[in-house]
């Protein structure tokens, strides 16, 4: 069984910008993570992508999926 590769913030950013849905899902999971080890990486991804959102609306959804 192959090991899953940990993506760098740069790989996540490029994947999101390129419209890669698999990488988008990994970026969302990272940003939603409450693990202290993920915080810095998530912030780097957010800081890079937020200026590129234009006039996008940000919404929050809570509750059980």
PATI-993678 format. One record per atom (N, C-alpha, C, O, CB): residue number from 1; residue in three letters; atom name; z, x, y. Coordinates in pm, 1 decimal. Glycine has a CB too. Example, Ala and Ser with C-alpha at 12.3 -4.5 7.8 and 13.67 -1.06 7.14 Angstrom:
<atoms>
<seq=1	type=ALA	atom=N	zz=780.0	xx=1319.0	yy=-569.0> .
<seq=1	type=ALA	atom=CA	zz=780.0	xx=1230.0	yy=-450.0> .
<seq=1	type=ALA	atom=C	zz=780.0	xx=1320.0	yy=-330.0> .
<seq=1	type=ALA	atom=O	zz=846.5	xx=1423.6	yy=-331.9> .
<seq=1	type=ALA	atom=CB	zz=904.6	xx=1130.8	yy=-447.3> .
<seq=2	type=SER	atom=N	zz=708.0	xx=1285.0	yy=-225.0> .
<seq=2	type=SER	atom=CA	zz=714.0	xx=1367.0	yy=-106.0> .
<seq=2	type=SER	atom=C	zz=787.0	xx=1290.0	yy=3.0> .
<seq=2	type=SER	atom=O	zz=803.9	xx=1340.9	yy=113.8> .
<seq=2	type=SER	atom=CB	zz=572.5	xx=1408.4	yy=-59.8> .
</atoms>
This chain:
<atoms>
<seq=1	type=UNK	atom=N	zz=0.0	xx=85.9	yy=-117.6> .
<seq=1	type=UNK	atom=CA	zz=0.0	xx=0.0	yy=0.0> .
<seq=1	type=UNK	atom=C	zz=0.0	xx=90.6	yy=124.1> .
<seq=1	type=UNK	atom=O	zz=86.7	xx=177.1	yy=136.8> .
<seq=1	type=UNK	atom=CB	zz=124.2	xx=-97.8	yy=-0.3> .
<seq=2	type=UNK	atom=N	zz=-96.0	xx=71.7	yy=215.2> .
<seq=2	type=UNK	atom=CA	zz=-100.7	xx=156.5	yy=335.4> .
<seq=2	type=UNK	atom=C	zz=12.4	xx=123.4	yy=432.2> .
<seq=2	type=UNK	atom=O	zz=53.5	xx=8.2	yy=446.3> .
<seq=2	type=UNK	atom=CB	zz=-235.5	xx=140.7	yy=406.2> .
<seq=3	type=UNK	atom=N	zz=60.9	xx=226.9	yy=497.8> .
<seq=3	type=UNK	atom=CA	zz=163.3	xx=206.7	yy=600.3> .
<seq=3	type=UNK	atom=C	zz=98.5	xx=154.8	yy=727.7> .
<seq=3	type=UNK	atom=O	zz=-13.2	xx=194.1	yy=761.2> .
<seq=3	type=UNK	atom=CB	zz=240.6	xx=338.1	yy=628.2> .
<seq=4	type=UNK	atom=N	zz=167.2	xx=68.0	yy=797.8> .
<seq=4	type=UNK	atom=CA	zz=116.2	xx=16.3	yy=925.2> .
<seq=4	type=UNK	atom=C	zz=133.3	xx=121.5	yy=1032.7> .
<seq=4	type=UNK	atom=O	zz=239.7	xx=181.9	yy=1046.6> .
<seq=4	type=UNK	atom=CB	zz=188.5	xx=-114.5	yy=965.5> .
<seq=5	type=UNK	atom=N	zz=26.8	xx=142.6	yy=1108.7> .
<seq=5	type=UNK	atom=CA	zz=30.9	xx=241.0	yy=1216.2> .
<seq=5	type=UNK	atom=C	zz=97.1	xx=179.0	yy=1338.7> .
<seq=5	type=UNK	atom=O	zz=64.7	xx=66.8	yy=1377.7> .
<seq=5	type=UNK	atom=CB	zz=-111.5	xx=291.9	yy=1250.5> .
<seq=6	type=UNK	atom=N	zz=188.9	xx=252.0	yy=1398.3> .
<seq=6	type=UNK	atom=CA	zz=249.4	xx=208.8	yy=1524.4> .
<seq=6	type=UNK	atom=C	zz=150.0	xx=238.9	yy=1635.9> .
<seq=6	type=UNK	atom=O	zz=109.4	xx=353.7	yy=1654.1> .
<seq=6	type=UNK	atom=CB	zz=387.5	xx=280.2	yy=1550.1> .
<seq=7	type=UNK	atom=N	zz=111.3	xx=136.9	yy=1709.8> .
<seq=7	type=UNK	atom=CA	zz=15.7	xx=155.2	yy=1818.6> .
<seq=7	type=UNK	atom=C	zz=86.2	xx=208.5	yy=1942.4> .
<seq=7	type=UNK	atom=O	zz=199.3	xx=170.1	yy=1972.1> .
<seq=7	type=UNK	atom=CB	zz=-56.1	xx=23.1	yy=1850.5> .
<seq=8	type=UNK	atom=N	zz=19.5	xx=295.6	yy=2013.1> .
<seq=8	type=UNK	atom=CA	zz=72.8	xx=347.8	yy=2138.8> .
<seq=8	type=UNK	atom=C	zz=54.8	xx=241.9	yy=2247.1> .
<seq=8	type=UNK	atom=O	zz=-26.3	xx=150.7	yy=2231.0> .
<seq=8	type=UNK	atom=CB	zz=2.3	xx=481.5	yy=2179.1> .
<seq=9	type=UNK	atom=N	zz=129.2	xx=252.7	yy=2357.1> .
<seq=9	type=UNK	atom=CA	zz=106.9	xx=159.4	yy=2467.7> .
<seq=9	type=UNK	atom=C	zz=-39.3	xx=159.9	yy=2513.8> .
<seq=9	type=UNK	atom=O	zz=-94.6	xx=54.9	yy=2546.6> .
<seq=9	type=UNK	atom=CB	zz=198.6	xx=194.3	yy=2585.2> .
<seq=10	type=UNK	atom=N	zz=-101.1	xx=277.3	yy=2516.0> .
<seq=10	type=UNK	atom=CA	zz=-240.5	xx=286.9	yy=2560.3> .
<seq=10	type=UNK	atom=C	zz=-334.3	xx=211.8	yy=2465.7> .
<seq=10	type=UNK	atom=O	zz=-428.9	xx=147.2	yy=2510.9> .
<seq=10	type=UNK	atom=CB	zz=-283.0	xx=434.1	yy=2570.3> .
<seq=11	type=UNK	atom=N	zz=-308.7	xx=220.0	yy=2334.8> .
<seq=11	type=UNK	atom=CA	zz=-390.7	xx=146.7	yy=2237.4> .
<seq=11	type=UNK	atom=C	zz=-371.1	xx=-3.9	yy=2252.5> .
<seq=11	type=UNK	atom=O	zz=-466.5	xx=-81.0	yy=2241.9> .
<seq=11	type=UNK	atom=CB	zz=-355.9	xx=190.4	yy=2093.6> .
<seq=12	type=UNK	atom=N	zz=-246.9	xx=-45.2	yy=2277.3> .
<seq=12	type=UNK	atom=CA	zz=-220.1	xx=-187.7	yy=2297.9> .
<seq=12	type=UNK	atom=C	zz=-290.0	xx=-238.4	yy=2423.7> .
<seq=12	type=UNK	atom=O	zz=-351.6	xx=-345.0	yy=2422.2> .
<seq=12	type=UNK	atom=CB	zz=-68.7	xx=-213.1	yy=2307.5> .
<seq=13	type=UNK	atom=N	zz=-280.4	xx=-163.0	yy=2531.3> .
<seq=13	type=UNK	atom=CA	zz=-342.5	xx=-202.5	yy=2658.4> .
<seq=13	type=UNK	atom=C	zz=-493.4	xx=-215.4	yy=2641.0> .
<seq=13	type=UNK	atom=O	zz=-552.3	xx=-315.5	yy=2681.8> .
<seq=13	type=UNK	atom=CB	zz=-309.7	xx=-99.9	yy=2770.0> .
<seq=14	type=UNK	atom=N	zz=-556.2	xx=-114.8	yy=2580.7> .
<seq=14	type=UNK	atom=CA	zz=-701.1	xx=-117.5	yy=2561.0> .
<seq=14	type=UNK	atom=C	zz=-741.6	xx=-234.3	yy=2471.9> .
<seq=14	type=UNK	atom=O	zz=-840.2	xx=-302.4	yy=2499.9> .
<seq=14	type=UNK	atom=CB	zz=-749.4	xx=14.6	yy=2499.9> .
<seq=15	type=UNK	atom=N	zz=-666.9	xx=-257.5	yy=2365.9> .
<seq=15	type=UNK	atom=CA	zz=-697.7	xx=-367.9	yy=2275.5> .
<seq=15	type=UNK	atom=C	zz=-689.7	xx=-503.3	yy=2344.2> .
<seq=15	type=UNK	atom=O	zz=-775.6	xx=-589.0	yy=2323.5> .
<seq=15	type=UNK	atom=CB	zz=-604.0	xx=-365.5	yy=2157.7> .
<seq=16	type=UNK	atom=N	zz=-586.7	xx=-522.6	yy=2425.7> .
<seq=16	type=UNK	atom=CA	zz=-572.8	xx=-648.5	yy=2500.0> .
<seq=16	type=UNK	atom=C	zz=-689.3	xx=-663.9	yy=2597.2> .
<seq=16	type=UNK	atom=O	zz=-749.4	xx=-771.0	yy=2606.0> .
<seq=16	type=UNK	atom=CB	zz=-437.3	xx=-653.5	yy=2576.4> .
<seq=17	type=UNK	atom=N	zz=-721.1	xx=-558.2	yy=2669.5> .
<seq=17	type=UNK	atom=CA	zz=-832.0	xx=-563.4	yy=2765.9> .
<seq=17	type=UNK	atom=C	zz=-966.0	xx=-589.0	yy=2697.1> .
<seq=17	type=UNK	atom=O	zz=-1054.1	xx=-653.2	yy=2754.3> .
<seq=17	type=UNK	atom=CB	zz=-839.0	xx=-432.8	yy=2845.3> .
<seq=18	type=UNK	atom=N	zz=-981.2	xx=-539.0	yy=2574.9> .
<seq=18	type=UNK	atom=CA	zz=-1105.9	xx=-557.3	yy=2500.1> .
<seq=18	type=UNK	atom=C	zz=-1113.8	xx=-692.2	yy=2429.7> .
<seq=18	type=UNK	atom=O	zz=-1216.6	xx=-725.2	yy=2370.6> .
<seq=18	type=UNK	atom=CB	zz=-1121.2	xx=-447.0	yy=2398.4> .
<seq=19	type=UNK	atom=N	zz=-1006.2	xx=-770.6	yy=2435.6> .
<seq=19	type=UNK	atom=CA	zz=-1006.5	xx=-902.7	yy=2373.3> .
<seq=19	type=UNK	atom=C	zz=-978.8	xx=-902.0	yy=2223.9> .
<seq=19	type=UNK	atom=O	zz=-1013.1	xx=-997.8	yy=2154.6> .
<seq=19	type=UNK	atom=CB	zz=-1137.0	xx=-967.8	yy=2397.4> .
<seq=20	type=UNK	atom=N	zz=-917.8	xx=-796.5	yy=2173.1> .
<seq=20	type=UNK	atom=CA	zz=-884.4	xx=-786.5	yy=2031.1> .
<seq=20	type=UNK	atom=C	zz=-762.3	xx=-874.5	yy=2003.5> .
<seq=20	type=UNK	atom=O	zz=-651.6	xx=-843.3	yy=2047.4> .
<seq=20	type=UNK	atom=CB	zz=-857.0	xx=-637.6	yy=1989.5> .
<seq=21	type=UNK	atom=N	zz=-783.0	xx=-983.9	yy=1931.0> .
<seq=21	type=UNK	atom=CA	zz=-675.1	xx=-1079.8	yy=1909.0> .
<seq=21	type=UNK	atom=C	zz=-562.7	xx=-1024.9	yy=1821.1> .
<seq=21	type=UNK	atom=O	zz=-446.7	xx=-1062.2	yy=1838.4> .
<seq=21	type=UNK	atom=CB	zz=-730.8	xx=-1204.8	yy=1846.8> .
<seq=22	type=UNK	atom=N	zz=-596.1	xx=-938.0	yy=1728.3> .
<seq=22	type=UNK	atom=CA	zz=-492.0	xx=-877.9	yy=1643.8> .
<seq=22	type=UNK	atom=C	zz=-400.8	xx=-790.7	yy=1729.2> .
<seq=22	type=UNK	atom=O	zz=-278.5	xx=-797.4	yy=1716.8> .
<seq=22	type=UNK	atom=CB	zz=-555.1	xx=-794.2	yy=1528.6> .
<seq=23	type=UNK	atom=N	zz=-459.8	xx=-709.4	yy=1815.0> .
<seq=23	type=UNK	atom=CA	zz=-378.9	xx=-623.5	yy=1902.2> .
<seq=23	type=UNK	atom=C	zz=-304.7	xx=-707.8	yy=2005.6> .
<seq=23	type=UNK	atom=O	zz=-190.9	xx=-675.9	yy=2039.9> .
<seq=23	type=UNK	atom=CB	zz=-467.7	xx=-518.2	yy=1972.7> .
<seq=24	type=UNK	atom=N	zz=-366.3	xx=-813.8	yy=2055.6> .
<seq=24	type=UNK	atom=CA	zz=-296.4	xx=-904.6	yy=2147.3> .
<seq=24	type=UNK	atom=C	zz=-170.5	xx=-959.3	yy=2080.8> .
<seq=24	type=UNK	atom=O	zz=-64.7	xx=-964.4	yy=2143.5> .
<seq=24	type=UNK	atom=CB	zz=-389.3	xx=-1021.0	yy=2191.0> .
<seq=25	type=UNK	atom=N	zz=-180.9	xx=-1000.2	yy=1955.1> .
<seq=25	type=UNK	atom=CA	zz=-63.2	xx=-1054.5	yy=1886.0> .
<seq=25	type=UNK	atom=C	zz=45.5	xx=-948.0	yy=1870.1> .
<seq=25	type=UNK	atom=O	zz=164.3	xx=-978.6	yy=1880.2> .
<seq=25	type=UNK	atom=CB	zz=-103.0	xx=-1110.3	yy=1748.0> .
<seq=26	type=UNK	atom=N	zz=5.1	xx=-823.4	yy=1845.1> .
<seq=26	type=UNK	atom=CA	zz=102.8	xx=-714.6	yy=1834.1> .
<seq=26	type=UNK	atom=C	zz=169.6	xx=-687.2	yy=1969.5> .
<seq=26	type=UNK	atom=O	zz=289.4	xx=-659.6	yy=1975.6> .
<seq=26	type=UNK	atom=CB	zz=34.7	xx=-586.2	yy=1781.4> .
<seq=27	type=UNK	atom=N	zz=91.5	xx=-695.0	yy=2077.6> .
<seq=27	type=UNK	atom=CA	zz=147.0	xx=-674.1	yy=2211.5> .
<seq=27	type=UNK	atom=C	zz=246.1	xx=-785.2	yy=2246.4> .
<seq=27	type=UNK	atom=O	zz=352.1	xx=-758.5	yy=2303.0> .
<seq=27	type=UNK	atom=CB	zz=34.1	xx=-668.1	yy=2316.7> .
<seq=28	type=UNK	atom=N	zz=211.9	xx=-908.6	yy=2213.0> .
<seq=28	type=UNK	atom=CA	zz=302.6	xx=-1020.9	yy=2239.8> .
<seq=28	type=UNK	atom=C	zz=432.6	xx=-1002.5	yy=2162.0> .
<seq=28	type=UNK	atom=O	zz=541.3	xx=-1020.7	yy=2216.8> .
<seq=28	type=UNK	atom=CB	zz=235.8	xx=-1156.0	yy=2202.4> .
<seq=29	type=UNK	atom=N	zz=421.3	xx=-966.8	yy=2035.1> .
<seq=29	type=UNK	atom=CA	zz=540.8	xx=-944.4	yy=1952.7> .
<seq=29	type=UNK	atom=C	zz=628.1	xx=-834.7	yy=2011.8> .
<seq=29	type=UNK	atom=O	zz=750.3	xx=-848.5	yy=2017.2> .
<seq=29	type=UNK	atom=CB	zz=501.0	xx=-908.0	yy=1809.0> .
<seq=30	type=UNK	atom=N	zz=566.6	xx=-726.7	yy=2055.7> .
<seq=30	type=UNK	atom=CA	zz=641.4	xx=-616.6	yy=2117.7> .
<seq=30	type=UNK	atom=C	zz=714.0	xx=-664.3	yy=2243.2> .
<seq=30	type=UNK	atom=O	zz=832.3	xx=-635.6	yy=2261.3> .
<seq=30	type=UNK	atom=CB	zz=546.9	xx=-499.8	yy=2152.5> .
<seq=31	type=UNK	atom=N	zz=643.8	xx=-736.8	yy=2329.3> .
<seq=31	type=UNK	atom=CA	zz=701.5	xx=-781.2	yy=2456.2> .
<seq=31	type=UNK	atom=C	zz=814.0	xx=-882.3	yy=2434.0> .
<seq=31	type=UNK	atom=O	zz=910.0	xx=-886.4	yy=2510.9> .
<seq=31	type=UNK	atom=CB	zz=593.0	xx=-842.5	yy=2545.3> .
<seq=32	type=UNK	atom=N	zz=802.3	xx=-963.8	yy=2329.0> .
<seq=32	type=UNK	atom=CA	zz=906.8	xx=-1061.8	yy=2298.7> .
<seq=32	type=UNK	atom=C	zz=1027.3	xx=-1000.0	yy=2227.8> .
<seq=32	type=UNK	atom=O	zz=1132.3	xx=-1063.5	yy=2217.4> .
<seq=32	type=UNK	atom=CB	zz=849.6	xx=-1172.8	yy=2213.5> .
<seq=33	type=UNK	atom=N	zz=1012.8	xx=-878.0	yy=2179.5> .
<seq=33	type=UNK	atom=CA	zz=1118.8	xx=-813.2	yy=2101.4> .
<seq=33	type=UNK	atom=C	zz=1245.0	xx=-792.4	yy=2185.2> .
<seq=33	type=UNK	atom=O	zz=1238.8	xx=-758.1	yy=2303.2> .
<seq=33	type=UNK	atom=CB	zz=1069.7	xx=-678.6	yy=2046.5> .
<seq=34	type=UNK	atom=N	zz=1357.9	xx=-814.0	yy=2121.3> .
<seq=34	type=UNK	atom=CA	zz=1487.3	xx=-787.5	yy=2184.4> .
<seq=34	type=UNK	atom=C	zz=1544.6	xx=-652.7	yy=2142.4> .
<seq=34	type=UNK	atom=O	zz=1655.0	xx=-616.6	yy=2183.1> .
<seq=34	type=UNK	atom=CB	zz=1585.8	xx=-898.1	yy=2150.2> .
<seq=35	type=UNK	atom=N	zz=1470.6	xx=-579.0	yy=2061.9> .
<seq=35	type=UNK	atom=CA	zz=1518.9	xx=-449.4	yy=2012.9> .
<seq=35	type=UNK	atom=C	zz=1517.5	xx=-347.1	yy=2126.0> .
<seq=35	type=UNK	atom=O	zz=1415.3	xx=-329.3	yy=2192.3> .
<seq=35	type=UNK	atom=CB	zz=1432.5	xx=-399.8	yy=1894.2> .
<seq=36	type=UNK	atom=N	zz=1628.8	xx=-280.5	yy=2148.2> .
<seq=36	type=UNK	atom=CA	zz=1633.9	xx=-180.1	yy=2255.5> .
<seq=36	type=UNK	atom=C	zz=1526.1	xx=-72.5	yy=2242.7> .
<seq=36	type=UNK	atom=O	zz=1477.5	xx=-21.6	yy=2343.7> .
<seq=36	type=UNK	atom=CB	zz=1770.0	xx=-114.1	yy=2257.1> .
<seq=37	type=UNK	atom=N	zz=1488.0	xx=-37.2	yy=2119.0> .
<seq=37	type=UNK	atom=CA	zz=1387.1	xx=66.9	yy=2098.5> .
<seq=37	type=UNK	atom=C	zz=1249.0	xx=24.8	yy=2148.2> .
<seq=37	type=UNK	atom=O	zz=1164.3	xx=110.4	yy=2173.5> .
<seq=37	type=UNK	atom=CB	zz=1379.5	xx=103.1	yy=1951.3> .
<seq=38	type=UNK	atom=N	zz=1224.9	xx=-104.9	yy=2162.4> .
<seq=38	type=UNK	atom=CA	zz=1094.1	xx=-154.8	yy=2205.8> .
<seq=38	type=UNK	atom=C	zz=1083.6	xx=-173.0	yy=2356.9> .
<seq=38	type=UNK	atom=O	zz=973.6	xx=-192.2	yy=2408.8> .
<seq=38	type=UNK	atom=CB	zz=1064.7	xx=-285.9	yy=2137.8> .
<seq=39	type=UNK	atom=N	zz=1195.3	xx=-167.3	yy=2427.9> .
<seq=39	type=UNK	atom=CA	zz=1197.0	xx=-203.4	yy=2569.7> .
<seq=39	type=UNK	atom=C	zz=1103.3	xx=-117.3	yy=2654.5> .
<seq=39	type=UNK	atom=O	zz=1020.6	xx=-171.1	yy=2728.2> .
<seq=39	type=UNK	atom=CB	zz=1337.7	xx=-192.0	yy=2623.2> .
<seq=40	type=UNK	atom=N	zz=1114.8	xx=14.4	yy=2645.4> .
<seq=40	type=UNK	atom=CA	zz=1032.8	xx=102.3	yy=2730.5> .
<seq=40	type=UNK	atom=C	zz=883.9	xx=85.7	yy=2703.0> .
<seq=40	type=UNK	atom=O	zz=803.0	xx=80.7	yy=2795.7> .
<seq=40	type=UNK	atom=CB	zz=1072.4	xx=248.3	yy=2709.5> .
<seq=41	type=UNK	atom=N	zz=848.5	xx=77.0	yy=2576.0> .
<seq=41	type=UNK	atom=CA	zz=708.0	xx=59.8	yy=2538.4> .
<seq=41	type=UNK	atom=C	zz=654.7	xx=-74.1	yy=2590.8> .
<seq=41	type=UNK	atom=O	zz=543.4	xx=-80.8	yy=2642.9> .
<seq=41	type=UNK	atom=CB	zz=691.6	xx=67.8	yy=2384.6> .
<seq=42	type=UNK	atom=N	zz=733.7	xx=-179.4	yy=2577.0> .
<seq=42	type=UNK	atom=CA	zz=692.8	xx=-311.3	yy=2625.5> .
<seq=42	type=UNK	atom=C	zz=675.0	xx=-310.6	yy=2777.1> .
<seq=42	type=UNK	atom=O	zz=580.7	xx=-370.5	yy=2828.9> .
<seq=42	type=UNK	atom=CB	zz=795.9	xx=-417.8	yy=2584.9> .
<seq=43	type=UNK	atom=N	zz=764.3	xx=-243.6	yy=2847.7> .
<seq=43	type=UNK	atom=CA	zz=753.1	xx=-236.3	yy=2993.2> .
<seq=43	type=UNK	atom=C	zz=626.8	xx=-162.7	yy=3036.0> .
<seq=43	type=UNK	atom=O	zz=561.6	xx=-202.0	yy=3132.7> .
<seq=43	type=UNK	atom=CB	zz=875.6	xx=-167.7	yy=3052.3> .
<seq=44	type=UNK	atom=N	zz=592.3	xx=-56.4	yy=2964.5> .
<seq=44	type=UNK	atom=CA	zz=469.4	xx=18.1	yy=2996.3> .
<seq=44	type=UNK	atom=C	zz=346.4	xx=-70.4	yy=2979.3> .
<seq=44	type=UNK	atom=O	zz=255.3	xx=-67.7	yy=3062.1> .
<seq=44	type=UNK	atom=CB	zz=457.1	xx=143.3	yy=2906.6> .
<seq=45	type=UNK	atom=N	zz=344.1	xx=-148.8	yy=2871.6> .
<seq=45	type=UNK	atom=CA	zz=230.6	xx=-239.0	yy=2847.0> .
<seq=45	type=UNK	atom=C	zz=224.3	xx=-345.7	yy=2956.0> .
<seq=45	type=UNK	atom=O	zz=117.5	xx=-371.6	yy=3011.6> .
<seq=45	type=UNK	atom=CB	zz=242.2	xx=-305.5	yy=2706.7> .
<seq=46	type=UNK	atom=N	zz=337.6	xx=-407.0	yy=2986.5> .
<seq=46	type=UNK	atom=CA	zz=340.6	xx=-510.6	yy=3090.8> .
<seq=46	type=UNK	atom=C	zz=299.1	xx=-456.5	yy=3227.1> .
<seq=46	type=UNK	atom=O	zz=218.7	xx=-518.2	yy=3296.9> .
<seq=46	type=UNK	atom=CB	zz=479.9	xx=-571.1	yy=3100.4> .
<seq=47	type=UNK	atom=N	zz=353.3	xx=-342.3	yy=3264.5> .
<seq=47	type=UNK	atom=CA	zz=321.8	xx=-285.2	yy=3395.9> .
<seq=47	type=UNK	atom=C	zz=173.3	xx=-252.5	yy=3408.7> .
<seq=47	type=UNK	atom=O	zz=116.7	xx=-262.5	yy=3517.6> .
<seq=47	type=UNK	atom=CB	zz=404.9	xx=-159.0	yy=3420.1> .
<seq=48	type=UNK	atom=N	zz=110.7	xx=-214.1	yy=3299.4> .
<seq=48	type=UNK	atom=CA	zz=-32.2	xx=-182.0	yy=3303.3> .
<seq=48	type=UNK	atom=C	zz=-118.8	xx=-307.4	yy=3308.2> .
<seq=48	type=UNK	atom=O	zz=-224.1	xx=-307.7	yy=3372.1> .
<seq=48	type=UNK	atom=CB	zz=-70.2	xx=-98.1	yy=3182.1> .
<seq=49	type=UNK	atom=N	zz=-75.1	xx=-414.1	yy=3241.1> .
<seq=49	type=UNK	atom=CA	zz=-159.4	xx=-533.7	yy=3230.7> .
<seq=49	type=UNK	atom=C	zz=-138.1	xx=-634.7	yy=3343.3> .
<seq=49	type=UNK	atom=O	zz=-232.2	xx=-704.8	yy=3380.7> .
<seq=49	type=UNK	atom=CB	zz=-134.1	xx=-601.0	yy=3099.6> .
<seq=50	type=UNK	atom=N	zz=-18.1	xx=-643.8	yy=3397.7> .
<seq=50	type=UNK	atom=CA	zz=8.9	xx=-745.2	yy=3500.6> .
<seq=50	type=UNK	atom=C	zz=-83.1	xx=-736.3	yy=3622.1> .
<seq=50	type=UNK	atom=O	zz=-126.5	xx=-840.8	yy=3670.7> .
<seq=50	type=UNK	atom=CB	zz=151.2	xx=-733.4	yy=3546.3> .
<seq=51	type=UNK	atom=N	zz=-115.4	xx=-617.9	yy=3674.0> .
<seq=51	type=UNK	atom=CA	zz=-205.4	xx=-613.5	yy=3789.7> .
<seq=51	type=UNK	atom=C	zz=-346.6	xx=-665.1	yy=3759.2> .
<seq=51	type=UNK	atom=O	zz=-422.3	xx=-697.1	yy=3850.9> .
<seq=51	type=UNK	atom=CB	zz=-214.2	xx=-471.8	yy=3841.2> .
<seq=52	type=UNK	atom=N	zz=-381.0	xx=-672.9	yy=3632.5> .
<seq=52	type=UNK	atom=CA	zz=-515.3	xx=-716.2	yy=3593.4> .
<seq=52	type=UNK	atom=C	zz=-523.3	xx=-866.0	yy=3565.1> .
<seq=52	type=UNK	atom=O	zz=-627.5	xx=-914.7	yy=3521.1> .
<seq=52	type=UNK	atom=CB	zz=-560.3	xx=-639.5	yy=3471.3> .
<seq=53	type=UNK	atom=N	zz=-415.7	xx=-939.5	yy=3589.4> .
<seq=53	type=UNK	atom=CA	zz=-413.9	xx=-1081.3	yy=3552.8> .
<seq=53	type=UNK	atom=C	zz=-473.3	xx=-1172.2	yy=3659.4> .
<seq=53	type=UNK	atom=O	zz=-496.7	xx=-1290.2	yy=3633.4> .
<seq=53	type=UNK	atom=CB	zz=-273.2	xx=-1124.2	yy=3524.4> .
<seq=54	type=UNK	atom=N	zz=-498.0	xx=-1119.8	yy=3777.9> .
<seq=54	type=UNK	atom=CA	zz=-556.7	xx=-1204.2	yy=3882.5> .
<seq=54	type=UNK	atom=C	zz=-463.0	xx=-1316.0	yy=3921.6> .
<seq=54	type=UNK	atom=O	zz=-346.9	xx=-1292.5	yy=3955.3> .
<seq=54	type=UNK	atom=CB	zz=-689.5	xx=-1262.2	yy=3836.4> .
<seq=55	type=UNK	atom=N	zz=-513.3	xx=-1436.4	yy=3917.2> .
<seq=55	type=UNK	atom=CA	zz=-434.1	xx=-1553.8	yy=3955.5> .
<seq=55	type=UNK	atom=C	zz=-388.5	xx=-1633.1	yy=3833.2> .
<seq=55	type=UNK	atom=O	zz=-371.3	xx=-1754.8	yy=3839.8> .
<seq=55	type=UNK	atom=CB	zz=-515.1	xx=-1644.3	yy=4048.9> .
<seq=56	type=UNK	atom=N	zz=-369.3	xx=-1563.0	yy=3721.8> .
<seq=56	type=UNK	atom=CA	zz=-326.1	xx=-1629.5	yy=3599.1> .
<seq=56	type=UNK	atom=C	zz=-186.0	xx=-1687.2	yy=3616.7> .
<seq=56	type=UNK	atom=O	zz=-103.1	xx=-1630.8	yy=3688.2> .
<seq=56	type=UNK	atom=CB	zz=-329.2	xx=-1531.5	yy=3480.1> .
<seq=57	type=UNK	atom=N	zz=-160.8	xx=-1798.5	yy=3551.8> .
<seq=57	type=UNK	atom=CA	zz=-27.7	xx=-1858.3	yy=3550.0> .
<seq=57	type=UNK	atom=C	zz=47.0	xx=-1805.1	yy=3429.0> .
<seq=57	type=UNK	atom=O	zz=-10.4	xx=-1788.2	yy=3321.4> .
<seq=57	type=UNK	atom=CB	zz=-35.3	xx=-2014.1	yy=3547.0> .
<seq=58	type=UNK	atom=N	zz=174.9	xx=-1779.0	yy=3447.5> .
<seq=58	type=UNK	atom=CA	zz=259.9	xx=-1735.3	yy=3337.4> .
<seq=58	type=UNK	atom=C	zz=351.0	xx=-1851.2	yy=3302.1> .
<seq=58	type=UNK	atom=O	zz=421.7	xx=-1902.9	yy=3388.6> .
<seq=58	type=UNK	atom=CB	zz=342.2	xx=-1606.8	yy=3374.5> .
<seq=59	type=UNK	atom=N	zz=350.3	xx=-1892.7	yy=3175.8> .
<seq=59	type=UNK	atom=CA	zz=436.6	xx=-2002.4	yy=3132.9> .
<seq=59	type=UNK	atom=C	zz=529.5	xx=-1952.8	yy=3023.0> .
<seq=59	type=UNK	atom=O	zz=499.4	xx=-1855.3	yy=2954.1> .
<seq=59	type=UNK	atom=CB	zz=352.8	xx=-2123.5	yy=3083.6> .
<seq=60	type=UNK	atom=N	zz=640.0	xx=-2019.2	yy=3007.8> .
<seq=60	type=UNK	atom=CA	zz=734.7	xx=-1986.2	yy=2902.2> .
<seq=60	type=UNK	atom=C	zz=756.2	xx=-2107.4	yy=2813.8> .
<seq=60	type=UNK	atom=O	zz=769.5	xx=-2219.5	yy=2863.0> .
<seq=60	type=UNK	atom=CB	zz=868.4	xx=-1937.4	yy=2960.9> .
<seq=61	type=UNK	atom=N	zz=759.7	xx=-2085.3	yy=2685.6> .
<seq=61	type=UNK	atom=CA	zz=781.9	xx=-2192.1	yy=2588.6> .
<seq=61	type=UNK	atom=C	zz=903.5	xx=-2152.4	yy=2506.3> .
<seq=61	type=UNK	atom=O	zz=912.0	xx=-2039.9	yy=2457.1> .
<seq=61	type=UNK	atom=CB	zz=655.1	xx=-2216.0	yy=2497.1> .
<seq=62	type=UNK	atom=N	zz=996.5	xx=-2244.0	yy=2491.9> .
<seq=62	type=UNK	atom=CA	zz=1116.4	xx=-2215.0	yy=2414.6> .
<seq=62	type=UNK	atom=C	zz=1127.2	xx=-2311.5	yy=2298.1> .
<seq=62	type=UNK	atom=O	zz=1059.5	xx=-2414.2	yy=2293.6> .
<seq=62	type=UNK	atom=CB	zz=1241.7	xx=-2222.9	yy=2502.9> .
<seq=63	type=UNK	atom=N	zz=1211.5	xx=-2277.5	yy=2206.4> .
<seq=63	type=UNK	atom=CA	zz=1236.0	xx=-2365.5	yy=2093.1> .
<seq=63	type=UNK	atom=C	zz=1177.9	xx=-2310.4	yy=1964.7> .
<seq=63	type=UNK	atom=O	zz=1112.0	xx=-2206.4	yy=1963.2> .
<seq=63	type=UNK	atom=CB	zz=1179.1	xx=-2502.1	yy=2120.1> .
<seq=64	type=UNK	atom=N	zz=1203.3	xx=-2381.2	yy=1859.5> .
<seq=64	type=UNK	atom=CA	zz=1156.1	xx=-2341.2	yy=1727.9> .
<seq=64	type=UNK	atom=C	zz=1005.3	xx=-2362.9	yy=1719.6> .
<seq=64	type=UNK	atom=O	zz=954.5	xx=-2465.4	yy=1765.2> .
<seq=64	type=UNK	atom=CB	zz=1229.4	xx=-2420.1	yy=1616.4> .
<seq=65	type=UNK	atom=N	zz=933.1	xx=-2266.1	yy=1661.1> .
<seq=65	type=UNK	atom=CA	zz=787.2	xx=-2284.2	yy=1648.7> .
<seq=65	type=UNK	atom=C	zz=750.6	xx=-2399.0	yy=1557.9> .
<seq=65	type=UNK	atom=O	zz=632.3	xx=-2426.5	yy=1537.7> .
<seq=65	type=UNK	atom=CB	zz=722.8	xx=-2157.8	yy=1596.9> .
</atoms>
